[in-house]
Amino acid sequence: MVFSQLGQRTLLIDADFRAPRQQGIFNISDRFGLSSALSGRSDLSAAAPVAGITGLAVLPAGPLPPNPLELLSRGVFAALLAKAQSEFDVILIDTPPVTEYADACAITFRAGDALMISRKDTTRMADTERAMRELGDASARVVGSLMNAY
């Protein structure tokens, strides 16, 4: 929301096919979303503008696919990100935890940059270090870190 409040056209993509939650946070439909776009049933127009927040759109995860990692590893994901870059100033992608699924590494390989988010009183330092290594192995550049209590 901060980027959109600064006047940046911002897209939040829910790429967490394991436990999507952006549709609930922003109260938008997830009938179509990222999984639909990656499987050819929709496109970037499935991104919904968020009511009351100018400049913010959310692309929900959509219907949960049986093959999340395979879907995220396809070239169509890179093409979708390229199209999004032409339409938005800032693109944020919510992923499943790096230490639990390979999905996050596949996503950051395509995205290039990563913001490491840790949960207060939950995330262990050893897990954070492992996640940093795994993201580095995926050619991601970690541009910052954030600790939240959510």
C-alpha positions, 0 to 999 in steps of 0.5 A, a space after each residue: 500500500 505504501 508504494 501506491 500511496 507514493 504514486 507508484 502503480 503497484 501490483 501485488 501478485 499472490 504466488 503462494 499456491 500453498 496457502 494463498 491469502 491476499 484475496 482474503 486480506 483485500 476482499 477480492 474474488 479469486 475465481 481467476 488469478 495467477 494460476 488462471 493466467 499461467 494456464 492460459 485461462 486468463 491474463 493480467 487483466 485478472 488483477 483487481 484494483 483494490 477499492 479505496 487504494 488508488 494505484 494498487 492492484 492485486 492478482 490473487 492466486 486463483 484456483 489452486 493448481 495440482 502442480 504449483 512448482 511446474 506452473 511457476 517454472 514455465 516460461 509463461 510466468 516470465 512473460 507475465 512478469 514482463 507484461 506486468 513490468 510494462 504496466 506497473 511501476 512496482 511489482 511485489 510477489 507473495 511466495 510460500 516460505 523459502 525453507 518449505 517449498 522450492 516455489 519461492 526460488 523458482 519465482 525469485 529466479 524469474 523476478 531477480 530481487 527478493 525481500 526477505 520477510 521474517 516473523 517475530 518470535 517464529 522465524 529462526 536465525 538458522 532458517 533465515 540463513 538457509 533461505 538466504 543461501 537458497 535465494 542466492 543459489 537461485 540467482 536472486 539479489 536480496 534487496 532487504 529484510 523485514 520483520 513482522 508480527 503478522 
